[in-house]
Amino acid sequence: MPSTFAFPSPVGGVALAGDLAPSVLFAILYASLLPFFFFRLANKQTRAILGISAVLTCVERIVIFSLRAKQSQTPGLQTSGTLVTYMQATIALAYIAIAQDTVSLLRCLYVNSTKGPTPSDMDNLDSPVGTTSSSQIPLSPSPGNKSFSENDGELLSDQPRRRAFYRRWTDVLRLAFLVATASGIVGNAHYKGGISSVSTANEVMVTRYVSSGISLILIILVAVLVVRARRLPKVRPIHVILILAVLACNASSAIFRLSFMRNRTTSLTSTASGSGNTLSEKVTFYIFHMFSDWLACFILLVPNIREIFNTGMWGDWRSTDPPPENSELSKKKKGLYLGRANLVVV
């Protein structure tokens, strides 16, 4: 039933009869990425949780597009305020969560650049026989890069203070993305109320813009930091390319939303211009939002992220460095652990 006033148009519209085929297609596309995650998870050498938001997005999109396929064939569901609200909230938040995962990858780049030589690195320098692994090749000077040593083959010294600084400001970046997420939750969770209330409709309009606007600013900021990182030690072109590719997909979703959300409609099933239900609006939604989100998930789940970024299963999750193995604190912890183990045995 048409509303007596214009409320914010749903991003992507509602699934009408013509949305059946693209809904089934995207459900299959997102489902096709999950085996890659479980394959990596089964192997302890490739096991990584850095892209967990991409995994959750795939699961959520399978549900969403299954519901959209059902909605396209059920007129009663096309006017369901509850279902539309659920879809608006989940569609709005996924790309922000994926963009937040790029901060974890960015953190790996900056933190790894501050780490000194490992024992294996020193062994390779002492012995003429070594591996050709990129993580073990002595760093060579790069023109204009003052972080490298002037002597060819000399390894960098450890920089714990700079490493702590990098960890702090990447934590701040993550918190900033939570602001975009929170405003997105508030704006889209109240979408149903905006259909029947002018004040709520205006609130939805503003908070949706705030969420997408903040997320786009943060995506650009992370991209700038990634470009800057290309001159850091141990950073390879593949690192920069992968993160920038994910961020480009995230930016596509944010820009699409910002360009569309100015529209209002008086009915969820309206096919008037600006309703989100015209052919051109559906095509741009599927290409610049849904496909770009899928491509971002593809980039995070298909390559071996753990090996490429030379990190652990959880990435760089510590706030501080662990104590050295030969330190007094480390010895005390190891003794306490062995003592507890003996008690359990007894």
C-alpha positions in Angstrom: 0.0 0.0 0.0 1.5 3.4 -1.0 2.7 5.7 1.8 1.2 9.2 2.2 4.8 10.6 2.1 8.1 9.8 0.4 10.5 7.6 2.5 14.1 6.6 1.6 14.2 4.2 -1.3 15.6 0.8 -0.4 19.1 0.2 -1.8 18.7 -2.4 -4.5 15.0 -2.1 -4.4 12.9 -5.1 -3.5 13.1 -8.4 -5.5 10.5 -8.3 -8.2 9.8 -11.0 -10.8 12.9 -10.1 -12.9 15.2 -10.5 -9.9 14.9 -14.3 -9.7 17.8 -15.1 -12.1 20.3 -12.6 -10.7 19.4 -13.7 -7.1 20.1 -17.4 -7.9 23.3 -16.4 -9.8 24.7 -14.4 -6.9 23.7 -17.0 -4.3 25.8 -19.5 -6.4 28.7 -17.1 -6.8 29.0 -16.4 -3.1 28.6 -20.1 -2.2 31.4 -21.0 -4.6 33.9 -19.1 -2.4 33.3 -21.0 0.8 35.1 -24.2 -0.3 38.3 -22.1 -0.7 38.1 -21.0 2.9 37.5 -24.5 4.3 40.3 -25.8 2.1 42.7 -23.2 3.6 41.3 -23.9 7.1 42.0 -27.6 6.8 45.7 -27.0 6.2 47.7 -25.6 9.1 50.2 -24.0 6.8 47.5 -21.9 5.0 45.0 -21.6 7.9 44.1 -17.9 8.3 41.2 -16.0 9.9 42.2 -12.6 8.6 39.4 -12.6 6.1 36.7 -13.8 8.4 34.4 -10.9 7.4 34.5 -12.2 3.8 33.4 -15.6 5.0 30.6 -14.2 7.0 29.6 -12.0 4.1 29.4 -15.1 1.8 27.2 -16.9 4.3 25.0 -13.8 4.7 24.7 -13.2 1.0 23.6 -16.8 0.3 20.8 -16.2 2.8 19.9 -12.8 1.4 19.8 -13.9 -2.2 17.8 -17.0 -1.3 15.3 -14.7 0.3 15.3 -12.4 -2.6 14.7 -15.3 -5.0 11.7 -16.3 -2.8 10.6 -12.6 -2.6 10.6 -12.2 -6.3 8.0 -14.9 -6.7 5.9 -14.0 -3.6 4.1 -10.6 -3.9 3.3 -10.7 -0.2 7.0 -10.7 0.7 7.7 -7.7 -1.6 5.8 -5.4 0.8 7.2 -6.9 4.0 8.8 -4.1 6.0 10.5 -6.5 8.3 12.2 -8.5 5.5 13.2 -5.3 3.7 14.7 -3.9 6.9 16.7 -7.0 7.4 18.0 -6.9 3.9 18.9 -3.2 4.0 20.9 -3.7 7.2 22.9 -6.7 6.1 23.6 -5.3 2.6 24.8 -2.0 4.1 27.2 -3.5 6.7 29.1 -6.2 4.7 31.4 -4.0 2.7 32.4 -2.0 5.8 33.4 -5.2 7.6 35.4 -6.3 4.6 37.1 -2.9 4.5 37.9 -3.3 8.2 39.7 -6.6 7.4 42.1 -4.6 5.1 43.3 -2.8 8.2 44.5 -6.1 9.5 46.5 -6.7 6.3 47.8 -3.1 6.4 48.9 -3.8 10.0 50.9 -6.8 8.8 52.8 -4.7 6.3 53.7 -2.0 8.7 54.5 -4.3 11.7 56.6 -6.7 9.5 58.6 -3.7 8.2 59.9 -3.0 11.7 61.0 -6.5 12.5 64.7 -7.3 12.6 66.5 -10.3 11.2 65.4 -13.8 12.3 67.8 -16.6 13.2 67.1 -18.1 9.8 68.1 -14.8 8.1 71.4 -14.8 10.0 72.0 -18.5 9.0 71.5 -17.6 5.4 74.1 -14.9 5.6 76.7 -17.1 7.2 76.1 -20.0 4.8 76.4 -19.9 1.0 73.6 -22.5 0.9 70.1 -21.1 1.5 66.6 -21.0 0.3 65.2 -18.6 -2.2 62.2 -17.7 -0.1 61.4 -14.0 -0.4 61.2 -13.7 3.4 64.8 -15.0 3.7 66.5 -13.0 1.0 68.6 -10.2 2.6 67.0 -6.8 2.0 68.7 -4.7 -0.6 68.7 -0.9 -0.7 66.0 0.8 -2.7 66.4 4.3 -4.3 64.8 6.9 -2.1 64.0 4.4 0.7 65.9 5.5 3.8 64.5 2.6 5.8 67.0 0.3 4.0 70.6 -0.1 4.9 73.2 1.6 2.8 75.2 -1.7 2.6 73.9 -4.2 0.2 72.8 -7.4 2.0 72.8 -5.8 5.5 69.7 -6.7 7.4 67.6 -4.1 9.2 67.6 -3.7 13.0 64.6 -4.4 15.1 62.3 -1.3 15.8 60.0 -2.2 18.7 58.9 1.4 19.4 57.8 2.1 15.8 56.1 -1.3 15.8 54.1 -0.3 18.9 53.1 3.0 17.3 51.9 1.2 14.2 49.8 -1.2 16.3 48.2 1.7 18.2 47.1 3.7 15.1 45.8 0.6 13.3 43.7 -0.1 16.4 42.4 3.5 16.1 41.5 2.8 12.4 39.5 -0.3 13.5 37.6 1.8 16.0 36.8 4.4 13.4 35.3 1.7 11.2 33.1 0.7 14.1 31.6 4.2 14.0 30.6 3.7 10.4 29.2 0.3 11.4 27.2 1.6 14.3 25.6 4.4 12.3 24.8 1.9 9.6 23.1 -0.3 12.1 21.0 2.5 13.5 20.0 3.9 10.1 19.0 0.6 8.5 17.5 -1.1 11.5 14.9 1.7 11.7 14.0 1.4 8.0 10.6 -0.2 8.7 9.7 2.7 11.0 10.7 5.2 8.3 8.0 3.8 6.0 5.3 5.1 8.4 7.0 8.0 10.2 8.4 11.2 8.6 10.8 11.8 11.4 12.1 8.2 11.4 12.5 8.4 7.6 14.6 11.5 7.9 16.7 9.8 10.6 17.2 6.8 8.3 18.3 9.1 5.5 20.9 11.0 7.6 22.4 8.0 9.4 22.7 6.0 6.1 24.6 8.9 4.6 26.8 9.2 7.7 27.7 5.5 7.6 28.6 5.4 3.9 30.4 8.8 4.1 32.6 7.8 7.0 33.3 4.4 5.5 34.4 6.0 2.2 36.7 8.5 3.9 38.3 5.6 5.9 38.7 3.5 2.8 40.5 6.4 1.1 42.7 6.9 4.1 43.6 3.2 4.3 44.4 3.3 0.5 46.7 6.3 1.1 48.5 4.3 3.8 48.8 1.3 1.6 50.4 3.4 -1.2 52.8 4.9 1.4 53.7 1.4 2.6 55.1 0.4 -0.8 58.4 2.0 0.1 58.7 0.1 3.5 61.1 -2.8 3.9 59.7 -6.2 3.2 56.7 -4.8 1.3 56.2 -6.3 -2.2 54.1 -5.1 -5.0 51.7 -8.0 -4.6 50.9 -6.7 -1.1 49.9 -3.3 -2.3 48.0 -4.6 -5.3 45.8 -7.0 -3.3 44.9 -4.5 -0.6 44.2 -1.8 -3.1 42.0 -4.1 -5.2 39.9 -4.9 -2.1 39.6 -1.3 -1.2 38.6 -0.4 -4.8 35.7 -2.9 -4.5 34.7 -1.4 -1.1 34.9 2.1 -2.5 32.6 1.1 -5.4 29.9 -0.1 -2.9 30.2 3.1 -0.8 30.1 5.4 -3.9 27.1 3.6 -5.3 25.3 4.0 -2.0 26.1 7.7 -1.7 24.9 8.3 -5.2 21.6 6.4 -4.8 20.5 7.1 -1.2 19.2 10.6 -2.1 16.2 9.0 -3.7 12.8 8.6 -2.0 9.7 6.6 -3.0 6.1 6.2 -1.8 5.9 2.4 -2.3 8.3 -0.5 -1.9 7.1 -2.0 -5.2 7.1 1.2 -7.2 8.9 1.1 -10.5 9.3 4.8 -10.9 12.7 6.4 -11.3 14.5 6.6 -8.0 12.6 3.7 -6.4 15.5 1.3 -6.8 13.3 -1.0 -8.9 14.0 0.3 -12.5 16.1 -1.9 -14.8 19.0 0.6 -14.8 19.0 0.9 -11.0 18.9 -2.9 -10.5 21.8 -3.4 -13.0 24.0 -0.7 -11.3 23.1 -2.2 -7.9 24.2 -5.7 -8.9 27.4 -4.6 -10.7 28.7 -1.8 -8.4 27.5 -3.2 -5.1 26.9 -6.9 -5.1 29.5 -7.9 -7.6 32.1 -5.6 -6.1 31.4 -7.1 -2.7 31.8 -10.6 -4.2 35.1 -9.6 -5.9 36.4 -8.3 -2.6 35.6 -11.6 -0.9 37.2 -13.5 -3.8 40.5 -11.6 -3.4 40.5 -12.3 0.4 39.6 -16.0 0.2 41.1 -17.5 -2.9 44.8 -16.4 -2.6 46.9 -17.8 0.2 46.8 -14.6 2.3 48.8 -16.1 5.2 51.8 -16.9 3.0 51.6 -13.8 0.9 51.6 -11.5 3.9 54.0 -13.7 6.0 51.7 -13.7 9.0 50.0 -16.1 11.4 46.5 -17.5 11.5 45.1 -14.4 13.3 47.5 -11.9 11.7 49.2 -9.5 14.1 46.8 -9.6 16.9 49.1 -8.7 19.8 49.1 -5.3 21.4 52.7 -5.8 22.6 55.6 -8.1 21.6 55.9 -11.3 23.6 58.9 -11.5 25.9 62.1 -13.1 24.4 62.4 -16.8 25.1 65.6 -16.3 27.2 64.1 -13.5 29.3 63.2 -13.9 33.0 59.5 -13.3 32.3 59.4 -16.0 29.6 61.2 -18.5 31.9 58.7 -17.8 34.7 55.7 -18.3 32.4 57.3 -21.5 31.0 58.0 -22.8 34.6 54.4 -22.0 35.7 53.0 -23.8 32.7 55.2 -26.9 33.4 54.1 -26.8 37.0 50.5 -26.8 36.1 51.1 -29.6 33.6 52.7 -31.7 36.4 49.7 -31.1 38.7 47.3 -32.3 36.0 49.4 -35.5 35.5 49.5 -36.2 39.2 
